[in-house]
Amino acid sequence: MYRISIAGFVALSLALLVGCIAVQEEEEGSVGVAPSALEFVNALNPNALNPNALNPNALNPNALNPNALDPSALSPAALSAIQNPGVAGDLSRQFLSYVVGCAFTSSQSFSFSWTDSSGTVHNEVYWGIIGLVPSWSTKPLGQNDQQWISACLASRTNWYGVSVTISSRGSHPAIDKTDTPELSTYTQMEGAFWGNLFAPSPYLNACYDEANRSHARSLLRDCAAGHLDSGGAVQQCGMLSIRGTCTSYCQQLNTRGMYYPSCVNNLTGSPESTTRVITVFLP
């Protein structure tokens, strides 16, 4: 399983969301400490993207997209955002740590320093976890890569801001779980996530498995199921749009039942579909 080495939650300048998680299995590691190799055997990952990290003054995904994900290649706007000593800087660094975790492999990292208001220098090291776009270290994201990173961030959000572990699956080789022990441990499908935070009009979508909706909520995974407020009304996770049941919006599960091969953004007019979908399973 994965232990994220991050400062915490997420910062989406465009209103990324609040999210959904499973039972906590591993505490997060310290920033700058690489997760152990054993944690990557089954490609499980912990999640704690927090709604309180949403801030329009924090790091904008489009400040990262045009360049390689490397400190020396960052745009002035992105570098300024992650070195900001204020609250917006905290949110930007939190967001960046999740971006690195989604994009890079466990052998890759992103290092930089920033100085707080008291003059103390902080040296940050964010390690990769899932490895969806390791090539981002040397070149900008393509559209398909943008969608993989967006789906990853959406799937790893949590309404409550707590760190738990989920099984993320999809057609991407980095999250192909064929013949892994994970399949027999994480058996309850929560739903699926897709979208593009880097698009001119950013969007994120989710769908849920009707049979497991209550189970997901019991494990503090509310972003696909929908968070129930004190009056029983369903609340969405920020900009994450809950489309409905996955069977209505996604292609039938692949032959091994591990993930949805594609999902659509709407069911009217000319539906736009994508194969960059992450399906989440819970224990």
RONU-914871 format. One record per residue: residue in one letter; x, y, z negated of N, C-alpha, C in turn. Coordinates in steps of 0.05 Angstrom, whole numbers, plus 5000, padded with zeros to 4 digits. Layout:
BEGIN
PT aa n_east n_north n_up ca_east ca_north ca_up c_east c_north c_up
PT  a      X       Y    Z       X        Y     Z      X       Y    Z
...
END
This chain:
BEGIN
PT aa n_east n_north n_up ca_east ca_north ca_up c_east c_north c_up
PT  m   5017    4976 5000    5000     5000  5000   5017    5025 5000
PT  y   5006    5047 5005    5021     5071  5007   5019    5088 4982
PT  r   5040    5099 4973    5039     5120  4952   5049    5146 4965
PT  i   5032    5165 4965    5039     5190  4979   5058    5207 4962
PT  s   5078    5218 4973    5097     5234  4958   5090    5264 4964
PT  i   5069    5274 4953    5060     5300  4961   5054    5317 4937
PT  a   5050    5342 4941    5043     5360  4920   5014    5357 4913
PT  g   4997    5347 4930    4969     5344  4923   4950    5343 4946
PT  f   4934    5361 4948    4909     5359  4963   4912    5370 4991
PT  v   4896    5387 5001    4900     5395  5029   4893    5423 5033
PT  a   4904    5435 5054    4898     5462  5060   4890    5465 5089
PT  l   4866    5468 5095    4858     5471  5122   4848    5500 5126
PT  s   4861    5514 5142    4853     5542  5145   4826    5544 5159
PT  l   4817    5522 5170    4792     5523  5185   4770    5510 5170
PT  a   4773    5504 5146    4753     5491  5129   4753    5462 5130
PT  l   4775    5449 5128    4776     5419  5128   4757    5409 5107
PT  l   4756    5392 5094    4733     5383  5080   4739    5373 5053
PT  v   4719    5362 5041    4722     5351  5015   4718    5322 5020
PT  g   4726    5304 5004    4724     5279  5015   4719    5256 4997
PT  c   4726    5234 5007    4715     5209  4999   4737    5189 4994
PT  i   4736    5173 4974    4758     5156  4967   4749    5130 4955
PT  a   4767    5112 4950    4760     5087  4938   4773    5085 4910
PT  v   4771    5062 4898    4781     5059  4871   4811    5064 4869
PT  q   4820    5078 4849    4848     5086  4847   4865    5062 4841
PT  e   4886    5057 4857    4903     5035  4853   4931    5043 4846
PT  e   4940    5066 4858    4967     5075  4853   4967    5104 4848
PT  e   4982    5114 4829    4986     5142  4825   5004    5153 4846
PT  e   5001    5179 4852    5018     5191  4872   5046    5193 4862
PT  g   5066    5191 4880    5094     5194  4872   5101    5223 4871
PT  s   5126    5228 4863    5136     5255  4862   5144    5265 4889
PT  v   5140    5291 4894    5150     5303  4919   5180    5298 4920
PT  g   5189    5290 4944    5217     5286  4947   5226    5257 4942
PT  v   5208    5240 4933    5214     5212  4928   5202    5195 4950
PT  a   5218    5181 4965    5207     5164  4986   5191    5141 4975
PT  p   5168    5134 4986    5153     5111  4977   5169    5086 4982
PT  s   5166    5066 4965    5182     5041  4969   5172    5026 4993
PT  a   5190    5010 5004    5183     4995  5028   5160    4976 5024
PT  l   5157    4965 5000    5135     4946  4995   5108    4959 4997
PT  e   5107    4986 4993    5081     4999  4994   5071    5001 5023
PT  f   5087    4995 5043    5079     4998  5070   5071    4972 5084
PT  v   5072    4950 5069    5067     4924  5081   5039    4923 5093
PT  n   5019    4933 5079    4992     4930  5089   4980    4957 5099
PT  a   4996    4977 5099    4988     5003  5110   4964    5015 5096
PT  l   4961    5010 5070    4941     5023  5054   4950    5052 5048
PT  n   4932    5070 5043    4941     5097  5037   4923    5110 5016
PT  p   4934    5125 4998    4918     5139  4977   4909    5166 4988
PT  n   4888    5177 4977    4875     5200  4987   4866    5219 4966
PT  a   4872    5245 4969    4863     5264  4949   4860    5292 4961
PT  l   4851    5293 4985    4847     5319  4997   4824    5333 4982
PT  n   4829    5356 4972    4811     5369  4953   4796    5393 4965
PT  p   4770    5395 4961    4755     5418  4972   4766    5445 4962
PT  n   4778    5446 4939    4789     5471  4928   4814    5480 4944
PT  a   4824    5462 4961    4847     5469  4977   4839    5483 5003
PT  l   4814    5485 5008    4804     5499  5032   4808    5529 5029
PT  n   4822    5541 5047    4828     5569  5045   4835    5581 5072
PT  p   4820    5601 5081    4825     5612  5108   4852    5625 5110
PT  n   4865    5631 5087    4891     5643  5088   4914    5623 5087
PT  a   4907    5597 5085    4927     5576  5084   4936    5569 5112
PT  l   4953    5549 5114    4965     5541  5139   4944    5532 5160
PT  n   4945    5545 5183    4927     5538  5204   4939    5516 5221
PT  p   4923    5495 5227    4934     5473  5244   4947    5483 5270
PT  n   4935    5504 5281    4946     5514  5307   4972    5529 5303
PT  a   4980    5534 5279    5007     5545  5274   5028    5524 5275
PT  l   5019    5499 5273    5038     5476  5275   5039    5463 5302
PT  n   5016    5463 5316    5013     5448  5340   5032    5454 5363
PT  p   5039    5480 5369    5055     5486  5393   5084    5477 5391
PT  n   5093    5469 5368    5122     5463  5364   5126    5435 5352
PT  a   5151    5427 5352    5158     5402  5338   5153    5406 5308
PT  l   5146    5384 5294    5142     5385  5266   5169    5383 5252
PT  d   5184    5404 5254    5211     5406  5243   5215    5434 5232
PT  p   5228    5436 5209    5231     5463  5197   5244    5483 5216
PT  s   5263    5474 5232    5277     5493  5250   5260    5501 5274
PT  a   5238    5486 5279    5222     5492  5302   5195    5505 5295
PT  l   5190    5509 5269    5164     5521  5261   5162    5549 5271
PT  s   5137    5557 5277    5132     5584  5285   5135    5602 5260
PT  p   5141    5628 5264    5143     5646  5241   5118    5645 5223
PT  a   5095    5643 5235    5070     5642  5220   5068    5618 5202
PT  a   5076    5595 5213    5075     5570  5197   5096    5570 5175
PT  l   5120    5580 5182    5141     5581  5161   5134    5600 5139
PT  s   5122    5623 5146    5113     5642  5126   5092    5630 5108
PT  a   5074    5614 5120    5052     5602  5105   5062    5582 5084
PT  i   5081    5565 5091    5090     5545  5072   5110    5556 5052
PT  q   5121    5580 5057    5140     5592  5038   5126    5613 5021
PT  n   5101    5618 5025    5086     5637  5009   5085    5629 4980
PT  p   5093    5646 4961    5094     5638  4933   5067    5638 4919
PT  g   5046    5648 4933    5020     5650  4920   5003    5625 4924
PT  v   4977    5628 4918    4958     5606  4920   4956    5596 4949
PT  a   4956    5614 4968    4954     5606  4996   4978    5588 5004
PT  g   5001    5595 4992    5025     5578  4998   5022    5550 4986
PT  d   5011    5548 4962    5006     5522  4950   4988    5505 4968
PT  l   4967    5518 4978    4948     5503  4996   4962    5495 5022
PT  s   4978    5513 5033    4992     5507  5058   5011    5484 5054
PT  r   5025    5483 5032    5044     5461  5027   5029    5435 5023
PT  q   5007    5437 5009    4990     5413  5005   4980    5401 5031
PT  f   4971    5419 5048    4961     5410  5075   4984    5398 5091
PT  l   5007    5412 5091    5030     5402  5107   5038    5374 5097
PT  s   5038    5369 5071    5046     5343  5061   5028    5321 5072
PT  y   5002    5326 5075    4984     5306  5086   4989    5303 5116
PT  v   4994    5325 5130    5000     5323  5158   5024    5306 5163
PT  v   5045    5311 5148    5070     5294  5150   5064    5265 5144
PT  g   5048    5260 5123    5041     5233  5116   5026    5218 5138
PT  c   5009    5232 5152    4994     5220  5174   5012    5215 5198
PT  a   5029    5235 5205    5044     5234  5230   5069    5217 5229
PT  f   5084    5219 5208    5111     5207  5207   5111    5179 5195
PT  t   5131    5164 5202    5136     5138  5190   5150    5141 5163
PT  s   5153    5120 5148    5166     5121  5122   5195    5128 5123
PT  s   5207    5127 5146    5236     5134  5149   5239    5164 5157
PT  q   5217    5178 5161    5219     5206  5169   5209    5224 5147
PT  s   5220    5248 5146    5212     5267  5125   5214    5295 5136
PT  f   5202    5313 5121    5202     5342  5128   5212    5356 5103
PT  s   5234    5371 5105    5246     5384  5082   5248    5414 5086
PT  f   5243    5429 5065    5245     5458  5066   5246    5469 5038
PT  s   5251    5494 5035    5252     5506  5008   5235    5532 5008
PT  w   5226    5539 4985    5212     5564  4981   5218    5575 4954
PT  t   5214    5601 4950    5220     5614  4925   5195    5625 4912
PT  d   5190    5618 4887    5166     5627  4873   5169    5656 4863
PT  s   5148    5666 4851    5148     5694  4843   5168    5700 4821
PT  s   5178    5680 4807    5198     5684  4786   5226    5682 4796
PT  g   5229    5676 4822    5255     5673  4834   5266    5645 4834
PT  t   5251    5625 4825    5259     5598  4825   5256    5585 4852
PT  v   5277    5572 4861    5277     5559  4888   5266    5531 4885
PT  h   5247    5523 4902    5236     5496  4902   5244    5482 4928
PT  n   5256    5459 4925    5264     5443  4948   5243    5421 4952
PT  e   5229    5422 4974    5207     5403  4980   5217    5383 5001
PT  v   5209    5358 4996    5213     5337  5016   5187    5321 5018
PT  y   5175    5321 5042    5150     5307  5046   5156    5283 5064
PT  w   5150    5259 5055    5156     5235  5070   5132    5225 5086
PT  g   5138    5213 5109    5118     5201  5126   5106    5176 5112
PT  i   5082    5169 5121    5069     5146  5110   5057    5128 5132
PT  i   5039    5139 5147    5024     5122  5166   5038    5119 5193
PT  g   5050    5140 5203    5065     5138  5228   5049    5139 5254
PT  l   5028    5157 5254    5012     5158  5278   5025    5173 5301
PT  v   5042    5193 5295    5055     5208  5316   5084    5215 5307
PT  p   5101    5195 5305    5129     5200  5297   5144    5219 5317
PT  s   5135    5219 5342    5148     5236  5362   5144    5266 5357
PT  w   5125    5273 5339    5120     5301  5333   5145    5314 5320
PT  s   5164    5298 5312    5189     5309  5300   5205    5323 5321
PT  t   5201    5317 5346    5218     5329  5367   5202    5343 5389
PT  k   5175    5341 5390    5160     5354  5411   5132    5360 5401
PT  p   5118    5379 5414    5091     5386  5406   5071    5363 5409
PT  l   5048    5367 5396    5027     5347  5398   5012    5348 5425
PT  g   5006    5325 5436    4987     5323  5458   4959    5322 5447
PT  q   4939    5323 5465    4911     5323  5456   4904    5297 5441
PT  n   4912    5274 5451    4907     5249  5438   4919    5249 5410
PT  d   4944    5259 5408    4957     5260  5382   4942    5278 5363
PT  q   4932    5301 5373    4917     5319  5357   4893    5305 5344
PT  q   4880    5288 5360    4856     5274  5350   4863    5253 5330
PT  w   4886    5239 5333    4894     5219  5313   4900    5233 5287
PT  i   4915    5255 5287    4921     5269  5263   4896    5279 5249
PT  s   4877    5290 5265    4852     5300  5255   4836    5278 5242
PT  a   4834    5255 5255    4818     5233  5244   4831    5223 5218
PT  c   4858    5223 5217    4872     5215  5193   4866    5234 5170
PT  l   4868    5260 5174    4862     5279  5153   4833    5277 5144
PT  a   4815    5274 5162    4787     5271  5155   4782    5247 5137
PT  s   4795    5225 5145    4791     5200  5130   4803    5200 5103
PT  r   4821    5218 5098    4836     5218  5072   4828    5241 5054
PT  t   4804    5251 5057    4794     5272  5040   4777    5261 5017
PT  n   4775    5276 4996    4760     5267  4973   4745    5290 4960
PT  w   4719    5287 4957    4702     5307  4945   4711    5314 4917
PT  y   4721    5295 4902    4728     5298  4874   4757    5305 4870
PT  g   4773    5304 4891    4801     5310  4889   4817    5290 4873
PT  v   4809    5265 4875    4823     5244  4860   4838    5226 4880
PT  s   4859    5214 4871    4875     5197  4889   4867    5167 4886
PT  v   4858    5155 4908    4851     5127  4908   4862    5115 4933
PT  t   4857    5090 4938    4868     5076  4960   4847    5065 4979
PT  i   4851    5069 5005    4832     5059  5025   4848    5043 5046
PT  s   4833    5028 5062    4845     5014  5084   4836    5029 5110
PT  s   4855    5041 5124    4849     5056  5148   4856    5039 5172
PT  r   4837    5036 5190    4841     5018  5213   4833    5032 5239
PT  g   4846    5024 5261    4839     5035  5287   4855    5021 5309
PT  s   4851    5031 5333    4864     5019  5356   4894    5027 5359
PT  h   4902    5047 5343    4930     5056  5343   4947    5033 5331
PT  p   4971    5027 5343    4988     5006  5332   4995    5010 5303
PT  a   4998    5035 5294    5006     5040  5266   4985    5031 5246
PT  i   4960    5029 5255    4938     5021  5236   4923    4996 5246
PT  d   4937    4980 5261    4927     4954  5270   4932    4934 5247
PT  k   4911    4925 5234    4915     4908  5211   4911    4878 5217
PT  t   4914    4870 5242    4910     4842  5249   4927    4824 5232
PT  d   4914    4803 5221    4927     4782  5205   4942    4793 5181
PT  t   4933    4814 5168    4945     4824  5144   4927    4817 5120
PT  p   4939    4814 5096    4923     4808  5072   4902    4829 5066
PT  e   4907    4853 5076    4889     4875  5072   4860    4868 5081
PT  l   4858    4852 5102    4832     4846  5113   4815    4830 5093
PT  s   4827    4815 5076    4812     4798  5057   4808    4813 5030
PT  t   4821    4835 5027    4819     4851  5002   4800    4875 5005
PT  y   4802    4888 5027    4786     4911  5033   4765    4903 5054
PT  t   4742    4894 5044    4722     4881  5062   4697    4897 5066
PT  q   4693    4919 5051    4668     4934  5053   4673    4959 5071
PT  m   4660    4960 5094    4665     4982  5112   4650    5007 5102
PT  e   4664    5028 5099    4652     5054  5090   4640    5069 5114
PT  g   4656    5072 5135    4648     5087  5158   4672    5094 5176
PT  a   4668    5115 5192    4690     5122  5211   4692    5153 5212
PT  f   4716    5162 5222    4722     5190  5223   4736    5197 5249
PT  w   4729    5220 5261    4741     5229  5286   4737    5259 5289
PT  g   4752    5271 5307    4749     5299  5312   4775    5311 5323
PT  n   4777    5338 5323    4801     5352  5331   4802    5379 5318
PT  l   4820    5381 5298    4824     5406  5283   4840    5427 5299
PT  f   4853    5418 5321    4870     5435  5336   4856    5446 5361
PT  a   4831    5439 5365    4815     5448  5388   4808    5478 5384
PT  p   4802    5492 5406    4793     5520  5404   4770    5523 5384
PT  s   4752    5504 5384    4730     5504  5365   4733    5478 5349
PT  p   4748    5479 5327    4754     5454  5312   4729    5440 5302
PT  y   4731    5414 5301    4708     5398  5291   4719    5372 5278
PT  l   4704    5361 5259    4709     5335  5247   4682    5321 5244
PT  n   4682    5296 5249    4657     5280  5247   4661    5255 5230
PT  a   4639    5246 5219    4639     5221  5203   4613    5206 5208
PT  c   4614    5180 5204    4590     5164  5204   4593    5144 5182
PT  y   4571    5132 5174    4571     5113  5151   4559    5086 5158
PT  d   4566    5067 5142    4554     5040  5143   4530    5041 5123
PT  e   4506    5039 5133    4483     5041  5116   4483    5021 5093
PT  a   4492    4997 5098    4491     4976  5077   4510    4982 5054
PT  n   4531    4998 5060    4552     5003  5039   4552    5032 5030
PT  r   4531    5047 5036    4531     5075  5029   4533    5079 4998
PT  s   4517    5065 4983    4517     5067  4954   4543    5057 4943
PT  h   4554    5036 4954    4579     5025  4945   4602    5046 4949
PT  a   4602    5060 4972    4622     5080  4977   4620    5102 4956
PT  r   4596    5111 4950    4593     5132  4930   4602    5123 4902
PT  s   4598    5097 4896    4606     5087  4870   4636    5087 4867
PT  l   4650    5087 4890    4679     5087  4889   4690    5115 4895
PT  l   4672    5135 4892    4680     5163  4896   4687    5170 4925
PT  r   4676    5155 4944    4679     5161  4972   4653    5172 4982
PT  d   4652    5199 4984    4626     5212  4990   4626    5225 5018
PT  c   4648    5227 5032    4648     5243  5056   4633    5231 5080
PT  a   4633    5205 5082    4617     5193  5103   4589    5188 5093
PT  a   4587    5179 5068    4560     5173  5057   4544    5198 5052
PT  g   4558    5220 5045    4545     5245  5037   4544    5247 5007
PT  h   4553    5270 4997    4553     5274  4968   4525    5282 4958
PT  l   4516    5269 4937    4489     5275  4926   4492    5296 4904
PT  d   4478    5318 4907    4479     5338  4886   4460    5331 4864
PT  s   4457    5349 4844    4441     5342  4820   4412    5338 4827
PT  g   4403    5349 4850    4376     5346  4858   4371    5323 4877
PT  g   4393    5308 4883    4391     5286  4901   4394    5293 4931
PT  a   4399    5318 4937    4403     5326  4965   4431    5319 4974
PT  v   4433    5312 4999    4459     5304  5011   4475    5329 5018
PT  q   4500    5331 5009    4518     5353  5016   4541    5342 5033
PT  q   4547    5357 5054    4569     5349  5072   4595    5359 5060
PT  c   4617    5347 5069    4643     5354  5059   4655    5376 5077
PT  g   4649    5401 5069    4659     5424  5084   4651    5422 5114
PT  m   4671    5425 5131    4665     5425  5160   4661    5397 5171
PT  l   4664    5377 5156    4660     5349  5165   4631    5344 5169
PT  s   4623    5339 5194    4595     5335  5201   4588    5305 5199
PT  i   4569    5298 5181    4560     5271  5179   4540    5265 5201
PT  r   4547    5250 5221    4530     5246  5244   4507    5227 5238
PT  g   4511    5207 5222    4491     5187  5217   4504    5160 5214
PT  t   4489    5139 5221    4500     5112  5219   4520    5107 5242
PT  c   4541    5092 5236    4561     5087  5256   4550    5070 5279
PT  t   4530    5054 5274    4518     5038  5295   4504    5055 5316
PT  s   4496    5080 5308    4483     5098  5326   4503    5115 5342
PT  y   4526    5120 5331    4545     5138  5344   4570    5125 5354
PT  c   4575    5100 5348    4600     5088  5355   4595    5062 5371
PT  q   4615    5055 5388    4615     5030  5402   4616    5007 5382
PT  q   4605    4985 5389    4605     4961  5372   4633    4955 5362
PT  l   4635    4946 5337    4661     4939  5325   4676    4920 5344
PT  n   4703    4922 5343    4719     4905  5360   4715    4876 5353
PT  t   4726    4858 5369    4720     4830  5366   4727    4819 5338
PT  r   4747    4830 5325    4755     4821  5299   4740    4836 5277
PT  g   4723    4855 5284    4707     4870  5265   4724    4889 5248
PT  m   4747    4898 5258    4765     4914  5242   4760    4944 5245
PT  y   4750    4953 5268    4747     4982  5272   4728    4987 5295
PT  y   4718    5012 5296    4702     5021  5319   4720    5030 5341
PT  p   4718    5020 5365    4736     5027  5387   4732    5056 5396
PT  s   4707    5067 5394    4703     5094  5403   4677    5104 5390
PT  c   4675    5131 5387    4651     5144  5376   4645    5169 5392
PT  v   4620    5178 5392    4612     5202  5407   4605    5225 5388
PT  n   4607    5249 5399    4602     5273  5383   4572    5280 5383
PT  n   4557    5271 5402    4529     5276  5403   4515    5254 5420
PT  l   4489    5253 5418    4474     5233  5433   4456    5245 5454
PT  t   4458    5271 5458    4442     5284  5478   4459    5296 5500
PT  g   4447    5301 5523    4463     5313  5545   4484    5293 5554
PT  s   4508    5303 5558    4530     5287  5567   4548    5282 5542
PT  p   4545    5259 5529    4560     5254  5505   4590    5252 5509
PT  e   4605    5266 5493    4634     5264  5494   4643    5243 5473
PT  s   4659    5224 5482    4668     5203  5465   4698    5204 5462
PT  t   4708    5191 5441    4737     5189  5437   4744    5162 5426
PT  t   4767    5152 5433    4777     5127  5423   4795    5131 5399
PT  r   4801    5157 5392    4818     5163  5369   4800    5164 5345
PT  v   4794    5141 5335    4775     5138  5312   4789    5122 5290
PT  i   4785    5131 5265    4796     5115  5243   4772    5105 5227
PT  t   4771    5078 5224    4750     5065  5209   4761    5058 5182
PT  v   4746    5064 5161    4756     5060  5133   4741    5037 5120
PT  f   4757    5020 5107    4745     4998  5091   4753    5002 5062
PT  l   4735    4993 5044    4738     4995  5016   4739    4967 5003
PT  p   4749    4965 4979    4749     4939  4966   4722    4930 4957
END
